[in-house]
Amino acid sequence: MPTIRDLVAAIRQRDGVEAAVVLGRDGLLIDSQALPNVDAEHVAAHVPNIIQYADEFGAAAQRGALLTAVLELEHGLAVLSCLSPNAVLLVLVQPSANLGQLLYELRRNRANIAALV
């Protein structure tokens, strides 16, 4: 059976992926692989606030809790995928990457990925 480390490595090897990070809902790093210029721990520490506000927005809009978020930023994209009540997957992607395929695979395999955490 694959491990979290295998998952992170597989995602990181995709074209255009600069970082793959699995973290707890508290922002603490579980595992990561990233380009040398990406501080995975620092980035992971900011994710809980994003999820908190997205969940509050989902409640106000009567849409429920956050499952996946795509943040388009000035120099790339960030994909957040809530795997379980305790774990989140963060993927930092270059603007030129095939985001549609990545999102499809994350959504289709969410339960399998969550089982690894």
Backbone as JSON Lines, residues from 0, in Angstrom:
{"i":0,"aa":"M","n":[0.85,-1.18,0.0],"ca":[0.0,0.0,0.0],"c":[0.89,1.24,0.0]}
{"i":1,"aa":"P","n":[0.55,2.25,-0.82],"ca":[1.34,3.47,-0.85],"c":[1.27,4.22,0.48]}
{"i":2,"aa":"T","n":[2.26,5.06,0.7],"ca":[2.33,5.86,1.92],"c":[2.1,7.33,1.57]}
{"i":3,"aa":"I","n":[2.01,8.15,2.61],"ca":[1.89,9.59,2.39],"c":[3.1,10.09,1.6]}
{"i":4,"aa":"R","n":[4.26,9.59,1.93],"ca":[5.48,10.0,1.23],"c":[5.39,9.68,-0.25]}
{"i":5,"aa":"D","n":[4.83,8.51,-0.59],"ca":[4.65,8.13,-2.0],"c":[3.69,9.09,-2.7]}
{"i":6,"aa":"L","n":[2.61,9.43,-2.02],"ca":[1.62,10.37,-2.56],"c":[2.26,11.72,-2.85]}
{"i":7,"aa":"V","n":[2.96,12.25,-1.87],"ca":[3.6,13.55,-2.02],"c":[4.6,13.52,-3.17]}
{"i":8,"aa":"A","n":[5.38,12.46,-3.26],"ca":[6.37,12.34,-4.33],"c":[5.69,12.27,-5.7]}
{"i":9,"aa":"A","n":[4.61,11.53,-5.81],"ca":[3.91,11.39,-7.08],"c":[3.32,12.73,-7.55]}
{"i":10,"aa":"I","n":[2.75,13.46,-6.62],"ca":[2.18,14.76,-6.98],"c":[3.28,15.74,-7.34]}
{"i":11,"aa":"R","n":[4.34,15.75,-6.57],"ca":[5.45,16.69,-6.82],"c":[6.1,16.44,-8.18]}
{"i":12,"aa":"Q","n":[6.09,15.23,-8.67],"ca":[6.73,14.9,-9.94],"c":[5.92,15.34,-11.16]}
{"i":13,"aa":"R","n":[4.69,15.75,-10.96],"ca":[3.86,16.22,-12.08],"c":[4.45,17.5,-12.66]}
{"i":14,"aa":"D","n":[4.31,17.67,-13.96],"ca":[4.79,18.89,-14.62],"c":[4.12,20.11,-14.01]}
{"i":15,"aa":"G","n":[4.92,21.08,-13.66],"ca":[4.4,22.35,-13.16],"c":[4.14,22.41,-11.67]}
{"i":16,"aa":"V","n":[4.3,21.3,-10.96],"ca":[4.07,21.3,-9.51],"c":[5.36,21.7,-8.81]}
{"i":17,"aa":"E","n":[5.27,22.76,-8.03],"ca":[6.43,23.26,-7.3],"c":[6.5,22.72,-5.87]}
{"i":18,"aa":"A","n":[5.36,22.35,-5.32],"ca":[5.34,21.82,-3.96],"c":[4.09,20.98,-3.76]}
{"i":19,"aa":"A","n":[4.25,19.92,-3.01],"ca":[3.14,19.09,-2.54],"c":[3.32,18.94,-1.04]}
{"i":20,"aa":"V","n":[2.32,19.37,-0.3],"ca":[2.44,19.43,1.15],"c":[1.21,18.79,1.78]}
{"i":21,"aa":"V","n":[1.42,17.87,2.69],"ca":[0.33,17.34,3.51],"c":[0.53,17.92,4.9]}
{"i":22,"aa":"L","n":[-0.53,18.53,5.42],"ca":[-0.44,19.18,6.71],"c":[-1.66,18.9,7.54]}
{"i":23,"aa":"G","n":[-1.52,19.08,8.83],"ca":[-2.66,18.96,9.72],"c":[-3.51,20.22,9.66]}
{"i":24,"aa":"R","n":[-4.73,20.13,10.14],"ca":[-5.62,21.3,10.17],"c":[-5.06,22.4,11.06]}
{"i":25,"aa":"D","n":[-4.08,22.07,11.88],"ca":[-3.44,23.06,12.74],"c":[-2.29,23.78,12.03]}
{"i":26,"aa":"G","n":[-1.99,23.38,10.78],"ca":[-0.93,24.02,10.02],"c":[0.42,23.36,10.16]}
{"i":27,"aa":"L","n":[0.5,22.31,10.96],"ca":[1.79,21.63,11.13],"c":[2.02,20.65,9.98]}
{"i":28,"aa":"L","n":[3.23,20.65,9.5],"ca":[3.63,19.82,8.37],"c":[3.61,18.34,8.74]}
{"i":29,"aa":"I","n":[3.02,17.53,7.86],"ca":[3.07,16.08,8.0],"c":[4.14,15.53,7.07]}
{"i":30,"aa":"D","n":[4.11,15.97,5.81],"ca":[5.13,15.58,4.83],"c":[5.09,16.57,3.69]}
{"i":31,"aa":"S","n":[6.22,16.73,3.01],"ca":[6.25,17.65,1.88],"c":[7.44,17.37,0.98]}
{"i":32,"aa":"Q","n":[7.28,17.78,-0.25],"ca":[8.37,17.85,-1.21],"c":[8.17,19.14,-1.97]}
{"i":33,"aa":"A","n":[9.22,19.94,-2.05],"ca":[9.09,21.26,-2.67],"c":[10.4,21.68,-3.3]}
{"i":34,"aa":"L","n":[10.28,22.61,-4.24],"ca":[11.48,23.23,-4.79],"c":[12.23,23.92,-3.66]}
{"i":35,"aa":"P","n":[13.54,24.08,-3.8],"ca":[14.33,24.69,-2.72],"c":[13.87,26.09,-2.3]}
{"i":36,"aa":"N","n":[13.26,26.85,-3.21],"ca":[12.84,28.21,-2.86],"c":[11.49,28.27,-2.15]}
{"i":37,"aa":"V","n":[10.87,27.13,-1.91],"ca":[9.56,27.08,-1.23],"c":[9.77,26.62,0.21]}
{"i":38,"aa":"D","n":[9.38,27.45,1.17],"ca":[9.44,27.09,2.58],"c":[8.11,26.44,2.95]}
{"i":39,"aa":"A","n":[8.07,25.12,2.86],"ca":[6.82,24.38,3.06],"c":[6.22,24.61,4.45]}
{"i":40,"aa":"E","n":[7.04,24.68,5.47],"ca":[6.52,24.9,6.82],"c":[5.86,26.27,6.95]}
{"i":41,"aa":"H","n":[6.5,27.27,6.38],"ca":[5.96,28.63,6.46],"c":[4.64,28.73,5.7]}
{"i":42,"aa":"V","n":[4.6,28.14,4.52],"ca":[3.37,28.16,3.71],"c":[2.26,27.39,4.42]}
{"i":43,"aa":"A","n":[2.57,26.22,4.95],"ca":[1.57,25.39,5.63],"c":[0.95,26.11,6.83]}
{"i":44,"aa":"A","n":[1.73,26.92,7.49],"ca":[1.24,27.63,8.68],"c":[0.1,28.59,8.35]}
{"i":45,"aa":"H","n":[-0.02,29.03,7.1],"ca":[-1.06,29.98,6.71],"c":[-2.35,29.3,6.24]}
{"i":46,"aa":"V","n":[-2.31,28.03,5.99],"ca":[-3.47,27.31,5.43],"c":[-4.66,27.25,6.38]}
{"i":47,"aa":"P","n":[-4.49,27.02,7.68],"ca":[-5.68,26.93,8.56],"c":[-6.58,28.16,8.51]}
{"i":48,"aa":"N","n":[-6.0,29.34,8.4],"ca":[-6.83,30.55,8.34],"c":[-7.66,30.58,7.07]}
{"i":49,"aa":"I","n":[-7.07,30.17,5.96],"ca":[-7.81,30.13,4.69],"c":[-8.99,29.18,4.82]}
{"i":50,"aa":"I","n":[-8.74,28.0,5.38],"ca":[-9.8,27.0,5.53],"c":[-10.89,27.51,6.48]}
{"i":51,"aa":"Q","n":[-10.49,28.12,7.57],"ca":[-11.47,28.64,8.54],"c":[-12.41,29.63,7.87]}
{"i":52,"aa":"Y","n":[-11.87,30.59,7.14],"ca":[-12.72,31.6,6.51],"c":[-13.55,31.01,5.37]}
{"i":53,"aa":"A","n":[-12.99,30.06,4.65],"ca":[-13.75,29.41,3.58],"c":[-14.91,28.61,4.17]}
{"i":54,"aa":"D","n":[-14.66,27.92,5.3],"ca":[-15.74,27.18,5.96],"c":[-16.84,28.13,6.46]}
{"i":55,"aa":"E","n":[-16.44,29.28,7.01],"ca":[-17.42,30.25,7.48],"c":[-18.22,30.8,6.3]}
{"i":56,"aa":"F","n":[-17.56,31.06,5.2],"ca":[-18.25,31.52,4.0],"c":[-19.22,30.45,3.51]}
{"i":57,"aa":"G","n":[-18.77,29.19,3.49],"ca":[-19.63,28.09,3.06],"c":[-20.87,27.96,3.93]}
{"i":58,"aa":"A","n":[-20.71,28.18,5.23],"ca":[-21.86,28.13,6.14],"c":[-22.82,29.28,5.85]}
{"i":59,"aa":"A","n":[-22.27,30.48,5.66],"ca":[-23.11,31.64,5.39],"c":[-23.85,31.5,4.06]}
{"i":60,"aa":"A","n":[-23.2,30.89,3.1],"ca":[-23.81,30.71,1.78],"c":[-24.62,29.42,1.7]}
{"i":61,"aa":"Q","n":[-24.71,28.71,2.81],"ca":[-25.43,27.43,2.89],"c":[-24.89,26.43,1.87]}
{"i":62,"aa":"R","n":[-23.56,26.35,1.77],"ca":[-22.92,25.42,0.84],"c":[-22.07,24.38,1.55]}
{"i":63,"aa":"G","n":[-21.9,24.5,2.85],"ca":[-21.14,23.51,3.61],"c":[-19.66,23.84,3.69]}
{"i":64,"aa":"A","n":[-18.93,22.87,4.2],"ca":[-17.49,23.05,4.46],"c":[-16.68,22.99,3.17]}
{"i":65,"aa":"L","n":[-15.51,23.56,3.23],"ca":[-14.59,23.57,2.1],"c":[-14.11,22.16,1.79]}
{"i":66,"aa":"L","n":[-14.14,21.79,0.53],"ca":[-13.55,20.53,0.07],"c":[-12.29,20.82,-0.73]}
{"i":67,"aa":"T","n":[-12.39,21.71,-1.72],"ca":[-11.25,22.08,-2.56],"c":[-11.31,23.56,-2.84]}
{"i":68,"aa":"A","n":[-10.15,24.2,-2.82],"ca":[-10.05,25.61,-3.18],"c":[-8.89,25.79,-4.13]}
{"i":69,"aa":"V","n":[-9.09,26.63,-5.12],"ca":[-8.03,27.0,-6.04],"c":[-7.82,28.5,-5.88]}
{"i":70,"aa":"L","n":[-6.6,28.86,-5.51],"ca":[-6.26,30.27,-5.35],"c":[-5.35,30.67,-6.5]}
{"i":71,"aa":"E","n":[-5.81,31.59,-7.31],"ca":[-4.98,32.1,-8.39],"c":[-4.23,33.31,-7.86]}
{"i":72,"aa":"L","n":[-2.94,33.16,-7.77],"ca":[-2.09,34.21,-7.23],"c":[-1.24,34.82,-8.35]}
{"i":73,"aa":"E","n":[-0.57,35.87,-8.07],"ca":[0.18,36.6,-9.09],"c":[1.21,35.73,-9.82]}
{"i":74,"aa":"H","n":[1.87,34.83,-9.1],"ca":[2.94,34.03,-9.7],"c":[2.65,32.54,-9.72]}
{"i":75,"aa":"G","n":[1.4,32.16,-9.65],"ca":[1.07,30.74,-9.7],"c":[-0.23,30.45,-8.98]}
{"i":76,"aa":"L","n":[-0.48,29.18,-8.81],"ca":[-1.75,28.73,-8.22],"c":[-1.47,27.9,-6.98]}
{"i":77,"aa":"A","n":[-2.43,27.93,-6.07],"ca":[-2.39,27.07,-4.89],"c":[-3.69,26.29,-4.85]}
{"i":78,"aa":"V","n":[-3.58,24.98,-4.7],"ca":[-4.76,24.12,-4.59],"c":[-4.78,23.55,-3.19]}
{"i":79,"aa":"L","n":[-5.9,23.75,-2.5],"ca":[-6.11,23.17,-1.17],"c":[-7.17,22.1,-1.3]}
{"i":80,"aa":"S","n":[-6.88,20.92,-0.79],"ca":[-7.84,19.83,-0.8],"c":[-7.95,19.29,0.61]}
{"i":81,"aa":"C","n":[-9.12,19.47,1.21],"ca":[-9.36,18.97,2.57],"c":[-9.61,17.47,2.47]}
{"i":82,"aa":"L","n":[-8.69,16.7,3.0],"ca":[-8.75,15.25,2.87],"c":[-9.59,14.6,3.96]}
{"i":83,"aa":"S","n":[-9.53,15.17,5.15],"ca":[-10.24,14.6,6.29],"c":[-10.39,15.72,7.32]}
{"i":84,"aa":"P","n":[-11.06,15.44,8.43],"ca":[-11.15,16.47,9.47],"c":[-9.79,16.85,10.06]}
{"i":85,"aa":"N","n":[-8.76,16.04,9.77],"ca":[-7.45,16.29,10.36],"c":[-6.35,16.62,9.37]}
{"i":86,"aa":"A","n":[-6.59,16.47,8.07],"ca":[-5.49,16.61,7.11],"c":[-5.91,17.38,5.87]}
{"i":87,"aa":"V","n":[-4.94,18.11,5.31],"ca":[-5.13,18.93,4.13],"c":[-3.97,18.68,3.18]}
{"i":88,"aa":"L","n":[-4.26,18.69,1.9],"ca":[-3.23,18.62,0.88],"c":[-3.14,19.99,0.22]}
{"i":89,"aa":"L","n":[-1.93,20.53,0.16],"ca":[-1.67,21.8,-0.51],"c":[-0.73,21.52,-1.68]}
{"i":90,"aa":"V","n":[-1.1,21.99,-2.85],"ca":[-0.25,21.83,-4.03],"c":[-0.01,23.21,-4.63]}
{"i":91,"aa":"L","n":[1.25,23.6,-4.75],"ca":[1.61,24.86,-5.4],"c":[1.98,24.55,-6.84]}
{"i":92,"aa":"V","n":[1.34,25.27,-7.76],"ca":[1.42,24.94,-9.18],"c":[1.8,26.17,-9.99]}
{"i":93,"aa":"Q","n":[2.62,25.97,-11.0],"ca":[2.95,27.03,-11.94],"c":[1.72,27.33,-12.8]}
{"i":94,"aa":"P","n":[1.59,28.56,-13.28],"ca":[0.42,28.92,-14.08],"c":[0.26,28.08,-15.35]}
{"i":95,"aa":"S","n":[1.33,27.55,-15.86],"ca":[1.29,26.79,-17.11],"c":[0.92,25.31,-16.93]}
{"i":96,"aa":"A","n":[0.78,24.87,-15.7],"ca":[0.5,23.45,-15.44],"c":[-0.93,23.08,-15.84]}
{"i":97,"aa":"N","n":[-1.16,21.79,-16.07],"ca":[-2.48,21.27,-16.43],"c":[-3.31,21.15,-15.15]}
{"i":98,"aa":"L","n":[-3.9,22.23,-14.76],"ca":[-4.65,22.28,-13.5],"c":[-5.91,21.42,-13.54]}
{"i":99,"aa":"G","n":[-6.56,21.4,-14.69],"ca":[-7.79,20.61,-14.81],"c":[-7.57,19.15,-14.51]}
{"i":100,"aa":"Q","n":[-6.52,18.58,-15.05],"ca":[-6.21,17.17,-14.8],"c":[-5.89,16.92,-13.33]}
{"i":101,"aa":"L","n":[-5.11,17.82,-12.73],"ca":[-4.78,17.69,-11.31],"c":[-6.04,17.74,-10.46]}
{"i":102,"aa":"L","n":[-6.92,18.7,-10.71],"ca":[-8.16,18.81,-9.93],"c":[-9.03,17.58,-10.09]}
{"i":103,"aa":"Y","n":[-9.13,17.09,-11.31],"ca":[-9.92,15.88,-11.57],"c":[-9.38,14.7,-10.76]}
{"i":104,"aa":"E","n":[-8.08,14.5,-10.8],"ca":[-7.49,13.37,-10.09],"c":[-7.61,13.51,-8.58]}
{"i":105,"aa":"L","n":[-7.45,14.72,-8.07],"ca":[-7.6,14.92,-6.62],"c":[-9.03,14.64,-6.18]}
{"i":106,"aa":"R","n":[-9.98,15.11,-6.97],"ca":[-11.39,14.9,-6.61],"c":[-11.76,13.42,-6.71]}
{"i":107,"aa":"R","n":[-11.35,12.77,-7.79],"ca":[-11.68,11.37,-8.02],"c":[-11.05,10.46,-6.97]}
{"i":108,"aa":"N","n":[-9.86,10.84,-6.49],"ca":[-9.12,9.97,-5.58],"c":[-9.1,10.49,-4.14]}
{"i":109,"aa":"R","n":[-9.98,11.44,-3.81],"ca":[-9.96,12.03,-2.47],"c":[-10.05,10.98,-1.36]}
{"i":110,"aa":"A","n":[-10.94,10.04,-1.48],"ca":[-11.11,9.01,-0.43],"c":[-9.86,8.14,-0.31]}
{"i":111,"aa":"N","n":[-9.27,7.78,-1.43],"ca":[-8.06,6.96,-1.4],"c":[-6.9,7.72,-0.79]}
{"i":112,"aa":"I","n":[-6.78,9.0,-1.14],"ca":[-5.72,9.83,-0.58],"c":[-5.94,9.99,0.92]}
{"i":113,"aa":"A","n":[-7.17,10.25,1.32],"ca":[-7.48,10.44,2.74],"c":[-7.16,9.18,3.54]}
{"i":114,"aa":"A","n":[-7.3,8.01,2.95],"ca":[-7.0,6.77,3.66],"c":[-5.52,6.65,4.01]}
{"i":115,"aa":"L","n":[-4.67,7.37,3.29],"ca":[-3.23,7.32,3.55],"c":[-2.83,8.17,4.76]}
{"i":116,"aa":"V","n":[-3.7,9.12,5.09],"ca":[-3.34,10.08,6.15],"c":[-3.76,9.55,7.5]}
